[in-house]
Amino acid sequence: MSAPETDDRTLHPSVLSAAVDSRRIFDVQTQSLKSRARDALGKLEMAVRQHERELIDALWSDFRKPELEAFVSEISVLYQEIRKLRKCTRRFFRPVRHRTPMSFFRSRSRVRHEPYGAVLVIAPWNYPVQLSLVPVAGAIAAGNSVVLKPSELTPHVAALLETIAKEAFPDGLLRVVTGDHREAEALLSQKFDYIFYTGNTRVGRIVMEAAARHLTPLTLELGGKSPAIVTRNADLNVAAQRIAWGKCFNAGQTCVAPDYVLVESTVHDAFLRKYQEALVRMYGSDPEQSPDYSRIVNDRHFNRISALIDRTDGTVWNDVRNPDTCFLAPTPVTDVDWNDALMSEEIFGPVLPILTYDDVSEMSEALIRRPKPLALYVFSKRHREAEEIFQRVPSGGGCINDVVIHVASSELPFGGVGDSGFGRYRGVHSLRTFTYERAVVDHRIRPELRFRYAPYKGKLELVRRLVGR
């Protein structure tokens, strides 16, 4: 994706129509959208439930996502999010009363949450249902109209999302624009009131540049190399099993998957052995025959990850690849250092570089010098040890003695920091993201405080006493 141009003559008619209609719907229905938010969420949930089986089949068709993974990570998390949002909206939009200074005598101060207006959501391919409809649900719950641009890399899911939008919202409250990067660029050239983008850092910079042209606020949910740290005090069976699960779930195509592992050198060999055993328990001795193991989404991403494996100076274990089906086996790689090819970019696949460390302070300093990750995972039976690492090393979120699961909770804010993005969403945090705080002072007509009007002669001491100075 390149920086978008702003000439409307180059736009696909559906793109221009979506942007204009979304703005019109919000302008005409701005007062009713907030009050109808809970009903709108119910319509969205009903439409998804009606097409649940088709969505699961589409996820299999697009990149062979197993049914359980599809339901747990794409469908059920959306249902949970909608339930949470419906509860939150009951109280969220009530004006919040604030204290009023004495200088505003006989006034009342309140803060209201107001929707931004027309929201653009640009979604990725790796969790094409969840990462499309969870932010969409938050934007709708906050009283906005929405245009969704799903990824072209999962065409079966994208087509179903368009069907769901039309069935749930025939009035166009949610519009889906399909297509490739050209449609995304065309949408970014239009004026929206808020942009929510999930994807890689390179495109995130392009989205931010486009938003700046219209002074549009935005959230960027990006990626990065999220480390898992295994100390000598870790339960190695638990660490190996949970890291293997998080790394291979969706074939490693998860923004918060452990990208690499830092293992204290004294337990490196034991961890590697237990990691390999965990892989066999989950997928058997031939993962290519397992019905529970996904495929890389397309040839381009398969070739990118394969090139990283070919360039590594480390020791590659279980290097099995099938370019015809985009199968890439779970592949641990040992004897890796910070300068290795595998450490040059986010892997976004089932390849796990394993680095060692001896001193926790030196390891922490090395992490601090790198871009801030989206997630940090620490395995240790000593809670204080894990907390100390979390205090030293920044990240968007993370877990102690587990991986990935923090993103499954609608109670917790999810988002990055630094190169891994900014902004938070999920549950009430989505409502805060897709609204702005509007301060309102209700001042009585009487009595009139005339000291604030010119001429000011002789009034300074009175003003000083009122403001307490």
Buried (B, 14 or more C-beta within 10 A) or exposed (E): BEEBEBEEEEBBEBBBBBBEBBBEBBEEBBEEBBEBBBEBBEBBBEBBEEBBEBBBBBBBEBBBBBBEBBBEBBBBBBBBBBBBBBBBBEEBBEEEEEEBEEEBEEBBBBEBBBBBBBBBBBBBBBBBBBBBBBBBBBBBBBBBBBBBBBBBBBBBBBBBBBBBBBBBBEEBBBBBBBBEBBBBBBBBBBBBBBBBBBBBBEBBBBBBEBBEEBEBBBBBBBBBBBBBBBBBEBBBEBBBBBBBBBBBBBBBBBBBBBBBBBBBEEBBEBBBEBBBBBBBEBBEEEBBEEEBBBBBBBEEBBEBBBEBBEEBEBEBBBEEBEEEEBBBBBBBBBBBEEEBBBBEBBBBBBBBBBBBBEEBEEBBEBBEEBBBBBBBBBBBEEEEBBEBBBEBBBBBBBBBBBBBEBBBBBEBBBBBBBBBBBBBBBBBBBBBBBBBEEEEEEEEEEEEEEEEEEEEEEBEEEEEEBEEE
